[in-house]
Amino acid sequence: MITVSPPLPLSRVEQRGHWASRVLLLWNRRHLLARVTAISLAASLAIAFLIPKQYKSTASIMPPDEQGSRAMMLAALTSHAGSLGALGGLASGLMGGHSSTALFEDLLRSGTVSDHLITRFNLQHVYHKRYRVDAAKRLAHRTKITEDKKSGVITISVEDTNRVRARDLTQAYLDELNKLVTRTNTSTAHRERVFIEQRLHSVSADLEQAELDLSRFSSKSNAIDIKEQTRAMVDAGARLQAQLLVEQAGLQSLRQIYGDGNYRVRQAEARIASLKKQLAAMAGSSTPSASADVSPTSADKDELYPPLRQMPKLAVPYADLYRRVRVEEAMFEFLNQQYEMARIEEAKDIATVSVIDAPGIPEKKSFPHRILIALVLTFLSFTTASALILVRHHWSTIHPDDPRKALAAEVLPVLRRRSRSILRWKPAPFLHHSREESKP
């Protein structure tokens, strides 16, 4: 039994015929399309090879710990809000929990960094821009800063027509970031280190002055160590007193035996007089012979130690000066230890950029892909030529009484005349006529 398939709907038949007719029309114009394709391929290759080469240099950095950098930058960006422009708003972002990675990205995109790079590499001349803002836009367009959400690693890529300048620009981004972070480092450890350093200088000056005052007092009064000197003077005085008593007892015995005129008696009397003189010199007078404000006399200058009766009066100023020296020494030692600890904490708190991959000179160009550009432009030319052929054929099939053709017949001649008049228009005669009218 023979089965007959039902006829297709008219619309689908028309659609198939319409599609086939278009392909047939393009096939009939294949020579034209081939010439257009060949010409467009040659022009595309010429355009692709005229585009200057672009070289990309890439660097990867790892920001410091989020907690340390957050404390460091909070006051820094607030105090530098006037000079860094939009960076001042980052302080509030830190309070909201922004990571140090996002902060470093904003620092790299800041106007401060781009302005320094424009000045350093004279990018206005390189990019042929009159204004710095246009050069900054071009630099931002050629710079790509991305962040890895998982690891927090920041990648900086800079494209330039010069491969060495591309490397130098990438490295300059890292240098400027380090400078900006160091300049804005006003953390708690830094402020503590600065305060301790100032106090250390002040205490050091006070210690030097106290030691100088003590040395001057000791030089004028011969008081080197009051306690030891007093103990030595008392011991020496006790020995002289004991010798004096022994000599006095021996003198009485000699007088009873030999009388007053004997030479032994006179020797004993001479020894007793010498011991009394030594005791008197050692005891001295109650009036101080020298103080911190009074220069010593010639007699005092010959004495090795101050008299014993002046020791209590010299002990008070000496103890005061000695106590000042000891206090200043203790403060200096304590502040010196605190200063070293503050320096260690500050070194821990300074946010430094850890470079993972340093920028290098690129070996291959990153743009343009000449073959791809030529193929894309050739395909666009082929598609455009095919579309024009189909549109022109479709326009020729429209009936002359169709309103669309009537509208085109009215509009196109007007547009042609307008275009021709614009092309033929010459302003020189008008300007010459205006100049003649402006003459008196």
Helices and strands as residue ranges (DSSP letters): H 10-28, H 30-50, E 55-62, H 66-79, H 81-84, G 85-89, H 90-95, H 100-108, H 111-121, H 123-126, H 132-142, E 143-147, E 154-160, H 163-183, H 188-221, H 226-258, H 263-283, H 298-302, G 308-310, H 311-349, E 354-357, H 370-397, H 403-424, H 428-438
